[in-house]
Amino acid sequence: MKPIKRVKSYKTLNCRKCSRAVHNCGERATAVICSICTMIAVGFPEESKPKRKPSGRPSGWHFMKEFVDKDGKVFHKGKEQPKLKGTLPPTKVAPKKKPAKRRTKEEILLARNAEKKAALKQAVKKQKDFINHTLGDV
């Protein structure tokens, strides 16, 4: 039995349509069409995701043990309970907390500079008090 030869060499061929160089073509390949020409022939994909329709309910309502809609519909873990419709008051949902606004690098540097100035002023005042033999508010 002869061992199978596995040659790991690749060719670079030119595209049939636009003559761009296409690298890593197989050893047996005779002609190639580049990815750009293929996309033009097939058409560019449209990235349109189906838009989510708001239901009027808060996020995670179907994970709650009990959720009562504004209409009076009662849900237990996301499953509607038609027998209980209108028997309970609507669930009050706390509004979502807004995250703290991130400061820019410039704002951070300005704040740090102000802190350093204040610390320096206080150190100078302490030195003056020491020289003048005053012990602050004592």
N, CA, C and O atoms as a MOPAC input file, in Angstrom:
PM7 MOZYME 1SCF
protein

 N      0.83100 1    -1.17800 1     0.00000 1
 C      0.00000 1     0.00000 1     0.00000 1
 C      0.88300 1     1.25100 1     0.00000 1
 O      1.80000 1     1.37000 1     0.81200 1
 N      0.59900 1     2.17900 1    -0.91300 1
 C      1.36300 1     3.41200 1    -1.00000 1
 C      0.79600 1     4.45300 1    -0.04900 1
 O     -0.42200 1     4.58700 1     0.06700 1
 N      1.66600 1     5.19300 1     0.63500 1
 C      1.15000 1     6.27500 1     1.47500 1
 C      0.61200 1     7.41400 1     0.59800 1
 O      1.13800 1     7.69200 1    -0.47900 1
 N     -0.44200 1     8.05800 1     1.08700 1
 C     -1.06200 1     9.16100 1     0.34500 1
 C     -0.20100 1    10.40600 1     0.51100 1
 O      0.17200 1    10.78600 1     1.62000 1
 N      0.10400 1    11.03100 1    -0.63100 1
 C      0.88800 1    12.25900 1    -0.58700 1
 C     -0.03200 1    13.43100 1    -0.31000 1
 O     -1.01800 1    13.63600 1    -1.01800 1
 N      0.28200 1    14.18300 1     0.69600 1
 C     -0.49400 1    15.39300 1     1.00000 1
 C      0.42900 1    16.58600 1     0.85800 1
 O      1.29100 1    16.83200 1     1.70200 1
 N      0.23900 1    17.30500 1    -0.19900 1
 C      1.08400 1    18.45900 1    -0.47300 1
 C      0.32700 1    19.69500 1    -0.00100 1
 O     -0.82700 1    19.90600 1    -0.37400 1
 N      0.96500 1    20.48600 1     0.79700 1
 C      0.32100 1    21.67800 1     1.31700 1
 C      0.83700 1    22.91100 1     0.57600 1
 O      1.39800 1    23.82400 1     1.18100 1
 N      0.64400 1    22.92200 1    -0.71300 1
 C      1.04700 1    24.08900 1    -1.48500 1
 C     -0.20000 1    24.67700 1    -2.13700 1
 O     -1.09000 1    23.94800 1    -2.57700 1
 N     -0.24900 1    25.96500 1    -2.19000 1
 C     -1.39400 1    26.65200 1    -2.76100 1
 C     -0.93400 1    27.53800 1    -3.89700 1
 O      0.19600 1    28.02600 1    -3.91600 1
 N     -1.84400 1    27.73700 1    -4.85200 1
 C     -1.54000 1    28.58900 1    -5.99600 1
 C     -2.21000 1    29.94500 1    -5.81600 1
 O     -3.14300 1    30.10100 1    -5.02900 1
 N     -1.71100 1    30.91000 1    -6.56000 1
 C     -2.35400 1    32.21600 1    -6.66400 1
 C     -2.76900 1    32.38100 1    -8.10900 1
 O     -1.93500 1    32.37500 1    -9.01400 1
 N     -4.08000 1    32.53000 1    -8.31600 1
 C     -4.61100 1    32.69500 1    -9.66600 1
 C     -5.27400 1    34.05500 1    -9.79000 1
 O     -5.60300 1    34.69400 1    -8.79000 1
 N     -5.46600 1    34.49200 1   -11.03200 1
 C     -6.16400 1    35.74700 1   -11.29000 1
 C     -7.63800 1    35.48100 1   -11.52700 1
 O     -8.01700 1    34.45700 1   -12.09500 1
 N     -8.46200 1    36.41800 1   -11.08400 1
 C     -9.91300 1    36.30500 1   -11.26000 1
 C    -10.24000 1    36.31000 1   -12.74800 1
 O     -9.59700 1    37.01100 1   -13.52900 1
 N    -11.24600 1    35.52200 1   -13.13900 1
 C    -11.67700 1    35.45600 1   -14.53600 1
 C    -12.20200 1    36.79800 1   -15.02500 1
 O    -11.93800 1    37.20100 1   -16.15800 1
 N    -12.95600 1    37.49400 1   -14.15800 1
 C    -13.67200 1    38.69100 1   -14.59500 1
 C    -12.87700 1    39.97400 1   -14.43000 1
 O    -12.86300 1    40.81000 1   -15.33300 1
 N    -12.20700 1    40.14700 1   -13.28000 1
 C    -11.57000 1    41.43700 1   -13.00900 1
 C    -10.04700 1    41.35400 1   -12.88400 1
 O     -9.40000 1    42.38100 1   -12.68300 1
 N     -9.48400 1    40.21000 1   -12.99200 1
 C     -8.03300 1    39.98400 1   -12.94400 1
 C     -7.38200 1    40.31300 1   -11.60900 1
 O     -6.18500 1    40.59600 1   -11.56500 1
 N     -8.14300 1    40.28300 1   -10.52300 1
 C     -7.54700 1    40.45200 1    -9.19100 1
 C     -6.85000 1    39.14900 1    -8.81300 1
 O     -7.26200 1    38.06800 1    -9.23100 1
 N     -5.80300 1    39.26500 1    -8.02600 1
 C     -5.09500 1    38.07100 1    -7.57300 1
 C     -5.89200 1    37.39800 1    -6.46200 1
 O     -6.29600 1    38.05700 1    -5.50300 1
 N     -6.11900 1    36.09900 1    -6.58000 1
 C     -6.83600 1    35.32200 1    -5.56700 1
 C     -5.83200 1    34.32600 1    -5.00300 1
 O     -5.34600 1    33.44900 1    -5.71700 1
 N     -5.52600 1    34.46600 1    -3.71300 1
 C     -4.52500 1    33.63000 1    -3.06100 1
 C     -5.15600 1    32.36200 1    -2.50200 1
 O     -6.37800 1    32.26800 1    -2.38800 1
 N     -4.33000 1    31.40300 1    -2.16000 1
 C     -4.72800 1    30.14300 1    -1.52200 1
 C     -5.73900 1    29.34900 1    -2.34700 1
 O     -6.70700 1    28.82000 1    -1.79900 1
 N     -5.52500 1    29.26200 1    -3.64100 1
 C     -6.37200 1    28.42800 1    -4.48800 1
 C     -5.85000 1    26.99700 1    -4.42100 1
 O     -4.66200 1    26.76900 1    -4.19300 1
 N     -6.73000 1    26.05800 1    -4.61800 1
 C     -6.32100 1    24.66400 1    -4.56800 1
 C     -5.34000 1    24.31300 1    -5.67500 1
 O     -5.20700 1    25.03700 1    -6.66100 1
 N     -4.66700 1    23.20900 1    -5.49800 1
 C     -3.64200 1    22.79400 1    -6.44800 1
 C     -4.24400 1    22.42800 1    -7.80100 1
 O     -3.61300 1    22.63200 1    -8.83800 1
 N     -5.44900 1    21.89400 1    -7.79400 1
 C     -6.09700 1    21.44200 1    -9.03000 1
 C     -6.93900 1    22.52800 1    -9.69800 1
 O     -7.46700 1    22.30200 1   -10.78600 1
 N     -7.07700 1    23.69400 1    -9.07800 1
 C     -7.92700 1    24.75100 1    -9.63100 1
 C     -7.34500 1    25.27900 1   -10.93000 1
 O     -6.13300 1    25.46000 1   -11.05300 1
 N     -8.23300 1    25.52900 1   -11.91300 1
 C     -7.78300 1    26.05600 1   -13.20200 1
 C     -8.24300 1    27.49100 1   -13.40500 1
 O     -7.56200 1    28.27300 1   -14.06900 1
 N     -9.38500 1    27.84300 1   -12.84300 1
 C     -9.89600 1    29.21600 1   -12.98100 1
 C    -10.58800 1    29.60100 1   -11.68100 1
 O    -11.10200 1    28.74300 1   -10.96400 1
 N    -10.59900 1    30.92200 1   -11.37700 1
 C    -11.14000 1    31.39900 1   -10.10500 1
 C    -11.94100 1    32.66400 1   -10.34500 1
 O    -11.61600 1    33.44900 1   -11.23600 1
 N    -12.97900 1    32.86500 1    -9.56100 1
 C    -13.71500 1    34.13100 1    -9.53000 1
 C    -13.56100 1    34.68100 1    -8.11500 1
 O    -13.82300 1    33.97400 1    -7.14200 1
 N    -13.13400 1    35.94700 1    -7.99800 1
 C    -12.86400 1    36.52800 1    -6.67700 1
 C    -14.16300 1    36.78200 1    -5.90900 1
 O    -15.25200 1    36.71500 1    -6.47800 1
 N    -14.03600 1    37.07200 1    -4.61600 1
 C    -15.21000 1    37.24500 1    -3.75600 1
 C    -16.01400 1    38.48200 1    -4.14900 1
 O    -17.23800 1    38.48700 1    -4.01500 1
 N    -15.34800 1    39.52300 1    -4.62800 1
 C    -16.06200 1    40.75500 1    -4.99800 1
 C    -16.93400 1    40.52300 1    -6.22100 1
 O    -18.08300 1    40.96300 1    -6.26200 1
 N    -16.38900 1    39.82700 1    -7.22700 1
 C    -17.18700 1    39.51600 1    -8.42200 1
 C    -18.35000 1    38.58400 1    -8.08400 1
 O    -19.43200 1    38.68900 1    -8.66200 1
 N    -18.11400 1    37.67100 1    -7.14100 1
 C    -19.18300 1    36.77400 1    -6.71000 1
 C    -20.29400 1    37.55700 1    -6.03500 1
 O    -21.47500 1    37.30900 1    -6.28000 1
 N    -19.90900 1    38.52200 1    -5.16800 1
 C    -20.92200 1    39.33500 1    -4.47500 1
 C    -21.72000 1    40.18300 1    -5.46000 1
 O    -22.91900 1    40.38600 1    -5.27400 1
 N    -21.06300 1    40.67900 1    -6.50700 1
 C    -21.76300 1    41.47500 1    -7.52000 1
 C    -22.75400 1    40.59500 1    -8.27100 1
 O    -23.87000 1    41.02300 1    -8.56300 1
 N    -22.35300 1    39.37700 1    -8.58100 1
 C    -23.22500 1    38.46500 1    -9.32400 1
 C    -24.41000 1    38.01400 1    -8.47100 1
 O    -25.53600 1    37.93600 1    -8.96200 1
 N    -24.16100 1    37.72000 1    -7.21500 1
 C    -25.21100 1    37.20000 1    -6.32700 1
 C    -26.04300 1    38.32800 1    -5.74400 1
 O    -27.25300 1    38.18400 1    -5.56600 1
 N    -25.40500 1    39.43900 1    -5.44900 1
 C    -26.08500 1    40.55700 1    -4.79600 1
 C    -25.62300 1    40.65600 1    -3.36300 1
 O    -25.43900 1    39.64600 1    -2.68300 1
 N    -25.43800 1    41.87700 1    -2.90900 1
 C    -24.96900 1    42.09500 1    -1.54900 1
 C    -26.08100 1    41.74700 1    -0.56300 1
 O    -27.24100 1    42.07300 1    -0.81100 1
 N    -25.75200 1    41.09400 1     0.54400 1
 C    -26.78900 1    40.70400 1     1.50400 1
 C    -27.35100 1    41.92500 1     2.23100 1
 O    -26.61500 1    42.84000 1     2.60000 1
 N    -28.63600 1    41.91900 1     2.42200 1
 C    -29.28800 1    43.00000 1     3.16500 1
 C    -29.35400 1    42.59900 1     4.62400 1
 O    -29.88200 1    41.54100 1     4.96900 1
 N    -28.82100 1    43.44100 1     5.46500 1
 C    -28.81200 1    43.15100 1     6.89100 1
 C    -30.02500 1    43.79300 1     7.54800 1
 O    -29.89900 1    44.74400 1     8.31900 1
 N    -31.17400 1    43.27400 1     7.23800 1
 C    -32.39100 1    43.81600 1     7.83700 1
 C    -32.93600 1    42.80400 1     8.83300 1
 O    -33.45800 1    41.75200 1     8.46400 1
 N    -32.80100 1    43.15100 1    10.08700 1
 C    -33.32400 1    42.29800 1    11.14600 1
 C    -34.78800 1    42.66700 1    11.35900 1
 O    -35.15700 1    43.83600 1    11.25000 1
 N    -35.60700 1    41.69500 1    11.65600 1
 C    -37.00100 1    42.04800 1    11.93600 1
 C    -37.07900 1    42.91000 1    13.19000 1
 O    -36.53200 1    42.56000 1    14.23600 1
 N    -37.76900 1    44.04200 1    13.06900 1
 C    -37.84300 1    44.95700 1    14.19700 1
 C    -38.77700 1    44.39500 1    15.25900 1
 O    -39.82900 1    43.83300 1    14.95800 1
 N    -38.36300 1    44.56100 1    16.50500 1
 C    -39.13900 1    44.06400 1    17.63500 1
 C    -40.30800 1    44.99800 1    17.88200 1
 O    -40.13600 1    46.21200 1    17.99300 1
 N    -41.48900 1    44.42700 1    17.96700 1
 C    -42.67700 1    45.23200 1    18.23300 1
 C    -42.85300 1    45.35200 1    19.74700 1
 O    -42.90300 1    44.33500 1    20.44000 1
 N    -42.94700 1    46.57000 1    20.26900 1
 C    -43.13000 1    46.71500 1    21.71000 1
 C    -44.52200 1    46.22600 1    22.12700 1
 O    -45.52700 1    46.56300 1    21.50200 1
 N    -44.55600 1    45.42900 1    23.19000 1
 C    -45.82700 1    44.86400 1    23.65700 1
 C    -46.47000 1    45.73300 1    24.72900 1
 O    -47.62100 1    45.51400 1    25.10800 1
 N    -45.72300 1    46.72100 1    25.21500 1
 C    -46.26400 1    47.56100 1    26.28500 1
 C    -45.99300 1    46.98700 1    27.66400 1
 O    -46.35600 1    47.58900 1    28.67500 1
 N    -45.36100 1    45.83400 1    27.70600 1
 C    -45.03700 1    45.20600 1    28.98300 1
 C    -43.55300 1    45.42000 1    29.26500 1
 O    -42.76800 1    45.58700 1    28.33100 1
 N    -43.16100 1    45.41800 1    30.52900 1
 C    -41.73700 1    45.63400 1    30.84400 1
 C    -40.89400 1    44.42800 1    30.44300 1
 O    -41.40500 1    43.31800 1    30.28800 1
 N    -39.59400 1    44.66500 1    30.27700 1
 C    -38.71800 1    43.56400 1    29.90500 1
 C    -38.65500 1    42.56400 1    31.06300 1
 O    -38.57800 1    42.94400 1    32.23100 1
 N    -38.68900 1    41.29700 1    30.71000 1
 C    -38.62300 1    40.23200 1    31.70400 1
 C    -39.95200 1    39.91200 1    32.37200 1
 O    -39.97600 1    39.19500 1    33.37200 1
 N    -41.06600 1    40.43100 1    31.83900 1
 C    -42.37200 1    40.19900 1    32.47200 1
 C    -42.73600 1    38.72100 1    32.47000 1
 O    -43.42600 1    38.25300 1    33.37600 1
 N    -42.27600 1    37.97500 1    31.45300 1
 C    -42.63500 1    36.55900 1    31.37700 1
 C    -41.82400 1    35.69800 1    32.33500 1
 O    -42.10100 1    34.50700 1    32.47600 1
 N    -40.80300 1    36.29500 1    33.01400 1
 C    -40.05400 1    35.55700 1    34.03000 1
 C    -40.62100 1    35.79500 1    35.43100 1
 O    -40.25700 1    35.10100 1    36.38000 1
 N    -41.51900 1    36.78500 1    35.55500 1
 C    -42.10100 1    37.08300 1    36.87100 1
 C    -43.05200 1    35.96100 1    37.27400 1
 O    -43.71000 1    35.35700 1    36.42700 1
 N    -43.11700 1    35.68800 1    38.58700 1
 C    -44.04500 1    34.65800 1    39.05500 1
 C    -45.47900 1    35.05000 1    38.73100 1
 O    -46.28900 1    34.22500 1    38.30600 1
 N    -45.77200 1    36.32700 1    38.94100 1
 C    -47.12300 1    36.81400 1    38.63600 1
 C    -47.00900 1    38.21500 1    38.06000 1
 O    -46.36400 1    39.09000 1    38.63900 1
 N    -47.64600 1    38.41500 1    36.91000 1
 C    -47.64900 1    39.72600 1    36.28100 1
 C    -49.06700 1    40.02500 1    35.83000 1
 O    -49.71200 1    39.20200 1    35.18100 1
 N    -49.54900 1    41.22200 1    36.18600 1
 C    -50.88900 1    41.64300 1    35.78700 1
 C    -50.74000 1    42.82500 1    34.83700 1
 O    -50.14300 1    43.84600 1    35.17900 1
 N    -51.29500 1    42.66500 1    33.63400 1
 C    -51.21100 1    43.69500 1    32.60600 1
 C    -52.17400 1    44.83600 1    32.92300 1
 O    -53.01900 1    44.71500 1    33.81000 1
 N    -52.04100 1    45.95700 1    32.18500 1
 C    -52.92900 1    47.10700 1    32.39800 1
 C    -54.38800 1    46.74500 1    32.09200 1
 O    -55.31200 1    47.31200 1    32.67500 1
 N    -54.58100 1    45.79000 1    31.16800 1
 C    -55.93600 1    45.36600 1    30.80000 1
 C    -56.56500 1    44.45800 1    31.84300 1
 O    -57.75900 1    44.16900 1    31.76900 1
 N    -55.77700 1    44.00100 1    32.82000 1
 C    -56.28900 1    43.09500 1    33.84100 1
 C    -55.95800 1    41.63900 1    33.56500 1
 O    -56.34400 1    40.75800 1    34.33400 1
 N    -55.24000 1    41.37500 1    32.46400 1
 C    -54.85700 1    39.98900 1    32.16600 1
 C    -53.80800 1    39.55100 1    33.17600 1
 O    -52.87600 1    40.29700 1    33.47600 1
 N    -53.96500 1    38.33100 1    33.70300 1
 C    -53.04800 1    37.80500 1    34.71600 1
 C    -52.16300 1    36.74500 1    34.06200 1
 O    -52.64800 1    35.86300 1    33.35300 1
 N    -50.85200 1    36.85000 1    34.31300 1
 C    -49.88400 1    35.89800 1    33.77600 1
 C    -49.10800 1    35.27900 1    34.92400 1
 O    -48.65300 1    35.98600 1    35.82300 1
 N    -48.95300 1    33.94400 1    34.89600 1
 C    -48.10100 1    33.23300 1    35.84000 1
 C    -46.93700 1    32.66900 1    35.03800 1
 O    -47.11400 1    31.76700 1    34.21900 1
 N    -45.72500 1    33.21400 1    35.28400 1
 C    -44.50800 1    32.82500 1    34.56900 1
 C    -44.70800 1    32.86500 1    33.05100 1
 O    -44.27300 1    31.95700 1    32.34300 1
 N    -45.36400 1    33.91300 1    32.55500 1
 C    -45.54400 1    34.11900 1    31.11700 1
 C    -46.75800 1    33.44600 1    30.52500 1
 O    -47.07900 1    33.69600 1    29.36300 1
 N    -47.44900 1    32.59800 1    31.27500 1
 C    -48.64700 1    31.91400 1    30.76800 1
 C    -49.88400 1    32.66400 1    31.25100 1
 O    -50.02900 1    32.94800 1    32.44000 1
 N    -50.77100 1    32.98100 1    30.31000 1
 C    -51.97400 1    33.73200 1    30.67200 1
 C    -52.94800 1    32.83300 1    31.44300 1
 O    -53.12800 1    31.65800 1    31.12400 1
 N    -53.56800 1    33.42900 1    32.46800 1
 C    -54.57100 1    32.73300 1    33.27400 1
 C    -55.91400 1    33.42700 1    33.06400 1
 O    -56.23400 1    34.37400 1    33.78300 1
 N    -56.70700 1    32.97100 1    32.09000 1
 C    -57.95000 1    33.67700 1    31.76600 1
 C    -58.98200 1    33.65800 1    32.90200 1
 O    -59.84100 1    34.53700 1    32.96300 1
 N    -58.91000 1    32.67300 1    33.79700 1
 C    -59.87500 1    32.59300 1    34.90600 1
 C    -59.69300 1    33.75700 1    35.88000 1
 O    -60.65200 1    34.18800 1    36.52100 1
 N    -58.45600 1    34.26700 1    35.99300 1
 C    -58.14500 1    35.32100 1    36.96100 1
 C    -58.22400 1    36.72700 1    36.37700 1
 O    -57.86300 1    37.69300 1    37.05000 1
 N    -58.69200 1    36.85700 1    35.13400 1
 C    -58.69200 1    38.16300 1    34.47600 1
 C    -59.54300 1    39.16700 1    35.24800 1
 O    -60.70700 1    38.91400 1    35.55900 1
 N    -58.92200 1    40.33000 1    35.55400 1
 C    -59.63300 1    41.40800 1    36.23200 1
 C    -59.74400 1    41.26100 1    37.73500 1
 O    -60.36900 1    42.10100 1    38.38300 1
 N    -59.15700 1    40.21600 1    38.31500 1
 C    -59.28800 1    40.01000 1    39.76000 1
 C    -58.18400 1    40.70200 1    40.56200 1
 O    -58.34700 1    40.94300 1    41.75800 1
 N    -57.07200 1    41.02000 1    39.91500 1
 C    -55.93800 1    41.61100 1    40.62700 1
 C    -55.60200 1    42.99200 1    40.06700 1
 O    -55.86900 1    43.26900 1    38.89800 1
 N    -55.01200 1    43.86500 1    40.90500 1
 C    -54.60600 1    45.18300 1    40.40100 1
 C    -53.37200 1    45.04000 1    39.50500 1
 O    -52.59900 1    44.09700 1    39.67400 1
 N    -53.17300 1    45.97000 1    38.54700 1
 C    -52.01200 1    45.88100 1    37.65400 1
 C    -50.69600 1    45.94300 1    38.42100 1
 O    -50.59600 1    46.61900 1    39.44500 1
 N    -49.69400 1    45.23600 1    37.92100 1
 C    -48.37400 1    45.20700 1    38.54600 1
 C    -47.67700 1    46.53800 1    38.31900 1
 O    -47.62500 1    47.04300 1    37.19800 1
 N    -47.13600 1    47.10500 1    39.40800 1
 C    -46.38300 1    48.35200 1    39.29000 1
 C    -44.92600 1    47.99100 1    39.03900 1
 O    -44.33400 1    47.19900 1    39.77300 1
 N    -44.35600 1    48.58200 1    37.99400 1
 C    -42.98000 1    48.29900 1    37.62200 1
 C    -42.15200 1    49.55300 1    37.83600 1
 O    -42.49200 1    50.62700 1    37.34100 1
 N    -41.05500 1    49.40800 1    38.58300 1
 C    -40.16400 1    50.54600 1    38.83400 1
 C    -39.41400 1    50.87500 1    37.55100 1
 O    -38.99000 1    49.96400 1    36.84000 1
 N    -39.23900 1    52.17400 1    37.23400 1
 C    -38.50000 1    52.52100 1    36.01600 1
 C    -37.04300 1    52.10800 1    36.12300 1
 O    -36.47100 1    52.08500 1    37.21300 1
 N    -36.45100 1    51.78500 1    34.99000 1
 C    -35.06600 1    51.32100 1    34.94400 1
 C    -34.13000 1    52.47000 1    35.28500 1
 O    -34.31000 1    53.59000 1    34.80700 1
 N    -33.11200 1    52.18400 1    36.12700 1
 C    -32.14600 1    53.20800 1    36.49900 1
 C    -31.22800 1    53.48900 1    35.31800 1
 O    -30.77400 1    52.57100 1    34.63500 1
 N    -30.96300 1    54.76500 1    35.09000 1
 C    -30.06300 1    55.13600 1    34.00200 1
 C    -28.62300 1    54.98900 1    34.48400 1
 O    -28.30100 1    55.37700 1    35.60700 1
 N    -27.75600 1    54.43100 1    33.64100 1
 C    -26.36000 1    54.27200 1    34.05400 1
 C    -25.66800 1    55.62800 1    34.15500 1
 O    -26.05600 1    56.58700 1    33.48800 1
 N    -24.65200 1    55.69300 1    34.98900 1
 C    -23.90700 1    56.93500 1    35.17400 1
 C    -23.20300 1    57.29800 1    33.87400 1
 O    -22.70600 1    56.43500 1    33.15100 1
 N    -23.17600 1    58.58900 1    33.59900 1
 C    -22.57200 1    59.05500 1    32.36300 1
 C    -21.05100 1    58.93800 1    32.46600 1
 O    -20.46000 1    59.33300 1    33.47100 1
 N    -20.43100 1    58.40200 1    31.43800 1
 C    -18.97900 1    58.23600 1    31.43900 1
 C    -18.32000 1    59.57500 1    31.13000 1
 O    -18.75600 1    60.32000 1    30.25300 1
 N    -17.25300 1    59.85600 1    31.88200 1
 C    -16.53100 1    61.09700 1    31.66600 1
 C    -15.50600 1    60.91300 1    30.55600 1
 O    -14.98000 1    59.81900 1    30.35200 1
 N    -15.23000 1    62.00200 1    29.84200 1
 C    -14.21400 1    61.94300 1    28.80500 1
 C    -12.83900 1    62.03800 1    29.46100 1
 O    -12.73000 1    62.37100 1    30.64100 1
 N    -11.80000 1    61.74700 1    28.70000 1
 C    -10.43700 1    61.81200 1    29.23100 1
 C    -10.10300 1    63.22800 1    29.67900 1
 O     -9.43200 1    63.43400 1    30.69000 1
 N    -10.58300 1    64.20100 1    28.90800 1
 C    -10.30400 1    65.60300 1    29.24300 1
 C    -10.92700 1    65.97800 1    30.58500 1
 O    -10.29200 1    66.64800 1    31.39900 1
 N    -12.17200 1    65.54700 1    30.81800 1
 C    -12.84800 1    65.83700 1    32.09600 1
 C    -12.10400 1    65.18700 1    33.25900 1
 O    -11.95800 1    65.78600 1    34.32500 1
 N    -11.63700 1    63.96000 1    33.04700 1
 C    -10.90900 1    63.24400 1    34.10100 1
 C     -9.61600 1    63.98200 1    34.43700 1
 O     -9.27900 1    64.15700 1    35.60800 1
 N     -8.89300 1    64.41400 1    33.39800 1
 C     -7.63600 1    65.12800 1    33.62300 1
 C     -7.87100 1    66.46000 1    34.32500 1
 O     -7.09100 1    66.83700 1    35.20000 1
 N     -8.94100 1    67.18800 1    33.95500 1
 C     -9.24800 1    68.46600 1    34.60800 1
 C     -9.57100 1    68.25600 1    36.08300 1
 O     -9.12600 1    69.02900 1    36.93200 1
 N    -10.34400 1    67.21500 1    36.39500 1
 C    -10.69000 1    66.93100 1    37.78800 1
 C     -9.44500 1    66.55800 1    38.59200 1
 O     -9.28600 1    66.99700 1    39.73100 1
 N     -8.56400 1    65.75100 1    38.00100 1
 C     -7.34400 1    65.35700 1    38.68100 1
 C     -6.44900 1    66.57400 1    38.94700 1
 O     -5.84800 1    66.69200 1    40.01500 1
 N     -6.37000 1    67.47800 1    37.95700 1
 C     -5.57400 1    68.68900 1    38.10500 1
 C     -6.12400 1    69.56000 1    39.23700 1
 O     -5.35400 1    70.11800 1    40.01800 1
 N     -7.45400 1    69.68000 1    39.32900 1
 C     -8.07400 1    70.47800 1    40.39000 1
 C     -7.76100 1    69.87300 1    41.76500 1
 O     -7.48900 1    70.60700 1    42.71500 1
 N     -7.79800 1    68.53900 1    41.87500 1
 C     -7.48100 1    67.87400 1    43.14500 1
 C     -6.02300 1    68.14000 1    43.54500 1
 O     -5.73100 1    68.40600 1    44.71100 1
 N     -5.11800 1    68.06600 1    42.56800 1
 C     -3.70300 1    68.30600 1    42.86000 1
 C     -3.47800 1    69.74100 1    43.31600 1
 O     -2.70500 1    69.98300 1    44.24300 1
 N     -4.15600 1    70.70600 1    42.66600 1
 C     -4.01100 1    72.10900 1    43.05900 1
 C     -4.48100 1    72.31700 1    44.49600 1
 O     -3.82600 1    73.00700 1    45.27700 1
 N     -5.63100 1    71.71200 1    44.84100 1
 C     -6.17100 1    71.86200 1    46.18900 1
 C     -5.20200 1    71.26200 1    47.22100 1
 O     -4.97000 1    71.85400 1    48.27500 1
 N     -4.64800 1    70.10400 1    46.91600 1
 C     -3.70600 1    69.45600 1    47.82900 1
 C     -2.44200 1    70.30900 1    47.97600 1
 O     -1.90200 1    70.43300 1    49.07500 1
 N     -1.97900 1    70.88400 1    46.89300 1
 C     -0.78900 1    71.73200 1    46.93100 1
 C     -1.02700 1    72.98900 1    47.76000 1
 O     -0.15800 1    73.39800 1    48.53000 1
 N     -2.21700 1    73.61400 1    47.60400 1
 C     -2.56600 1    74.80700 1    48.38800 1
 C     -2.56000 1    74.48500 1    49.87400 1
 O     -2.04700 1    75.25300 1    50.68900 1
 N     -3.13800 1    73.34100 1    50.21400 1
 C     -3.21400 1    72.94400 1    51.61800 1
 C     -1.80100 1    72.69400 1    52.17900 1
 O     -1.51600 1    73.06600 1    53.31700 1
 N     -0.92500 1    72.07100 1    51.39300 1
 C      0.44300 1    71.81000 1    51.83600 1
 C      1.20100 1    73.12200 1    52.04400 1
 O      1.94600 1    73.25700 1    53.01400 1
 N      1.01800 1    74.08500 1    51.14400 1
 C      1.67900 1    75.38500 1    51.27600 1
 C      1.17800 1    76.09700 1    52.52300 1
 O      1.96000 1    76.71400 1    53.24600 1
 N     -0.12900 1    76.01200 1    52.77800 1
 C     -0.70900 1    76.65600 1    53.96700 1
 C     -0.12400 1    76.04100 1    55.23500 1
 O      0.18800 1    76.76100 1    56.18300 1
 N      0.02900 1    74.71100 1    55.26200 1
 C      0.60300 1    74.04000 1    56.43200 1
 C      2.03700 1    74.49700 1    56.67300 1
 O      2.44500 1    74.71500 1    57.81400 1
 N      2.80600 1    74.64200 1    55.57700 1
 C      4.19000 1    75.08800 1    55.71000 1
 C      4.26000 1    76.52000 1    56.25400 1
 O      5.10700 1    76.82800 1    57.09400 1
 N      3.36500 1    77.39400 1    55.77200 1
 C      3.33700 1    78.78300 1    56.24400 1
 C      2.97500 1    78.82900 1    57.73100 1
 O      3.57300 1    79.57200 1    58.50900 1
 N      1.97400 1    78.01300 1    58.10600 1
 C      1.57100 1    77.96600 1    59.50800 1
 C      2.72800 1    77.46500 1    60.38400 1
 O      2.93000 1    77.96500 1    61.49000 1
 N      3.47100 1    76.49700 1    59.89800 1
 C      4.59500 1    75.95700 1    60.65100 1
 C      5.68900 1    77.02000 1    60.83600 1
 O      6.27200 1    77.16800 1    61.91000 1
 N      5.93900 1    77.74800 1    59.74300 1
 C      6.96500 1    78.81000 1    59.81700 1
 C      6.53800 1    79.93600 1    60.77300 1
 O      7.35600 1    80.47100 1    61.52100 1
 N      5.24700 1    80.28200 1    60.73400 1
 C      4.72300 1    81.38200 1    61.55500 1
 C      4.36500 1    80.93900 1    62.98500 1
 O      3.86300 1    81.73900 1    63.77500 1
 N      4.61900 1    79.69100 1    63.30500 1
 C      4.35700 1    79.11500 1    64.64000 1
 C      2.88700 1    79.17400 1    65.02000 1
 O      2.56200 1    79.36500 1    66.19200 1
 N      1.97600 1    79.01100 1    64.03000 1
 C      0.54000 1    78.89000 1    64.33500 1
 C      0.13000 1    77.45200 1    64.09500 1
 O      0.58800 1    76.80700 1    63.15100 1
 N     -0.73600 1    76.96300 1    64.96000 1
 C     -1.15200 1    75.55600 1    64.85700 1
 C     -2.57100 1    75.42900 1    64.35100 1
 O     -3.32400 1    74.59600 1    64.85500 1
 N     -2.96000 1    76.21800 1    63.38000 1
 C     -4.28000 1    76.12600 1    62.78500 1
 C     -5.34500 1    76.72800 1    63.66500 1
 O     -5.22400 1    77.89200 1    64.04900 1
 N     -6.39100 1    75.98400 1    64.00500 1
 C     -7.54800 1    76.49600 1    64.75200 1
 C     -7.39500 1    76.32100 1    66.25800 1
 O     -8.33700 1    76.63000 1    66.98700 1
 N     -6.27800 1    75.85000 1    66.75500 1
 C     -6.11300 1    75.58700 1    68.18700 1
 C     -5.95700 1    76.84400 1    68.97900 1
 O     -5.80800 1    76.79000 1    70.19900 1

